[in-house]
Amino acid sequence: MAKVQLNERQLKVIKRMLQTDIKGFEGGISAKKYMSITSTSKATATRDLQHMFAIKALKQIGSGRSVRYELNL
């Protein structure tokens, strides 16, 4: 089995999603909410979220500007 690499920002968001009740991330996490949690740029937030989707840590809801992500449990 290949080892999955996540950076500190990605780990921080996943931990927060696991610790927060469902209403805290109702509708999933957006790039804007990711930016708020990690204090990063929109480009970095989008890149991190897309990476977590690519490795199947998150599932994608919607598309375009309204895309959101949920944990893929």
C-alpha positions in Angstrom: 0.0 0.0 0.0 1.4 3.4 -1.0 1.9 6.0 1.8 -0.3 9.1 1.3 1.5 12.4 1.9 -0.5 15.3 3.4 1.0 18.7 4.3 0.4 20.4 7.7 -2.5 22.5 6.3 -4.3 19.5 4.9 -3.9 17.6 8.2 -5.2 20.6 10.2 -8.3 20.8 8.1 -9.0 17.1 8.2 -8.6 17.0 11.9 -10.9 20.0 12.3 -13.5 18.3 10.1 -13.4 15.2 12.2 -13.6 17.1 15.5 -16.3 19.6 14.5 -20.0 18.5 14.6 -21.6 18.0 11.3 -23.3 21.5 11.3 -19.8 23.1 11.3 -19.1 21.7 7.9 -22.7 21.3 6.6 -22.6 21.4 2.9 -18.9 20.6 2.9 -15.8 22.8 3.0 -15.1 25.4 0.4 -11.9 27.0 -0.6 -13.0 30.1 1.3 -13.5 28.1 4.5 -10.2 26.3 3.9 -8.5 29.7 3.5 -10.0 30.9 6.8 -8.8 27.8 8.7 -5.3 27.7 7.3 -4.6 31.4 6.6 -3.5 30.7 3.1 -4.2 32.0 -0.4 -7.1 31.0 -2.6 -4.7 29.3 -5.0 -3.1 27.2 -2.3 -6.4 26.3 -0.8 -7.7 25.2 -4.2 -4.6 23.2 -4.9 -4.7 21.5 -1.4 -8.4 20.6 -1.8 -7.9 19.2 -5.3 -4.9 17.1 -4.0 -7.0 15.7 -1.2 -9.8 14.9 -3.7 -7.3 13.2 -6.1 -6.1 10.9 -3.3 -9.7 10.2 -2.3 -9.5 11.8 1.1 -12.3 14.1 0.1 -15.3 13.7 -2.2 -16.4 16.6 -4.4 -19.9 18.1 -4.3 -20.9 20.4 -7.1 -18.6 22.1 -9.6 -17.1 25.4 -10.6 -17.3 28.3 -8.2 -19.7 26.5 -5.9 -17.6 23.3 -5.4 -17.5 21.9 -1.9 -15.7 18.9 -0.4 -16.7 16.4 2.2 -14.6 13.7 4.0 -14.7 10.5 2.0 -15.5 8.1 4.9 
